[in-house]
Amino acid sequence: MAMLYVNGEQIKTPSTLEWGLQDILGGDSGRTQDAVMHNNRISQKRKLSLSWNNPTKEEASAILKSFNSEYVEIKYPDAMSGAEETRTFYVGDRSAPMKTWTVNQRRYSSISFELNER
C-alpha cells in the first residue's frame, strides 16, 4: 500500500512526511490586561510538510503536477487518529532546487512544500 494518494492517485512516497496540528482561534482570543492568555479554539486543522530527496526531472514533474490543483484530496497516515484518513488540503509555496544538470544526470536536490487542511 502506498503512503500517499493525491486525488485518488498513488504518488511516489516522500522522503519526509511531517504531520502537524494547528489550532484555529476565534477573533476574541488573546491576552487580557492581567496577561492571562484566553484561547477560543474554534477548530483544529492538519498540516503536512512533504519533501522528496534527489528526484529525477521526470519524478519532479509528476509530483508537482499531482499537487497543482487549487485543492487536493489527500489520503495519508494520520498521526493523531492512527488510521489512514482522507482530507482536503491546499498547497503552499513549492520549491525544487537543482542539484546537478549534466548530460546523463539530471536531478533536483529536493522538492518540498506544505499542505494545509482546508
N, C-alpha and C positions, 0 to 999 in steps of 0.2 A: 504494500500500500504506500502511496506517495505521501509526503509530508504536507504538501500544499496543492490546493486546486484553486484556480482562478476562473471564475465564471464557468465552473464545471469541468475545466480542462486541467489535466495534470501538468505541472511545470517542474523544471529542474529543481531539485532540493537545494535550498540555500545553504551556504556555509555557516551562516548565523541567523537564527530567528530569536529575537529578544522580545518577550512578552511584557506588556506593561498595562497598568490600570490607572485611568485618570478620573479624578473626582470632578464633576461639573457642579460648580457652586452657583447659587442664586445671587441676584444683584444685591441682596441685603447682607451678604456675608462680609466679614471684615472685623477689624478690631474696634472695640468701643473705647471711650475715654479712659477707662481703667486698664487698658492694654490687654484685655482678655479677647482672644480670638473666638469669633462665632461663625462656624461653618453652617451653611444651609445647603447641604448636598441635595441636589435635585436629580442627579443621575450619575452613573458611572459608565465609562466608555473604554473599550480596549484600544491599545496602541501596539502595533507590531513594527519592530525595526528589523529589516531584512538586509542581508548582504550576500553576495556571491563572489568568491575569490577566483581570480585568473580565468574569467570566462573567455571563450573564443569569440570572434566577431559574430559568428552565427548564433551562439548561445546568448550573447548580449542583446542582439536584435530580437530574438524570440522572447526573452524575459521582458525587455522594455515594451514590446508590442502587447504582451499579455496584460500589462498594467497601465495601458494608455487611455482607457476609458475614464470618464469623469468619476464614476463609481464602479467598484468591482466587488463581486461577491466572492469571499474567500472562505474556503474550508481549511481549517488549521487545528493543531492540537492546542487546546486552551488550558493554561496552567492552573487557573482557579477551579474550573469545573472538573478537570481531569478527564475530559472527553473531547472528541472531535466536535467542533462547532462550525457553523456557517453563519457569517455575519457580513454586512455591507460596510465597506470602507472607502475612503477617498485617499488618494496617493499624494504624498508630499513631494518636494523637490527631489529629482533623481540626479545621481551623478555616476559617471563611468570614466574615471581617469585611465589614460592609456599606460600600458606597461612596456610593451615592445611592439614594433610595427615593421618587421623586416620581411623579406620575401617569403620565407617559409614559416614565420612565427608571427601571427597577428593576434594579440591578446590584450585585454584590458586588465588592469591590476585588480579592479573590483567593480561591482555595481552595488549601490546601496540607496535605500530610501526608507521612509516611514509610512505606515498605513495607519490612519486614524478612523476609528469607527464613526459611522455617520450618525 
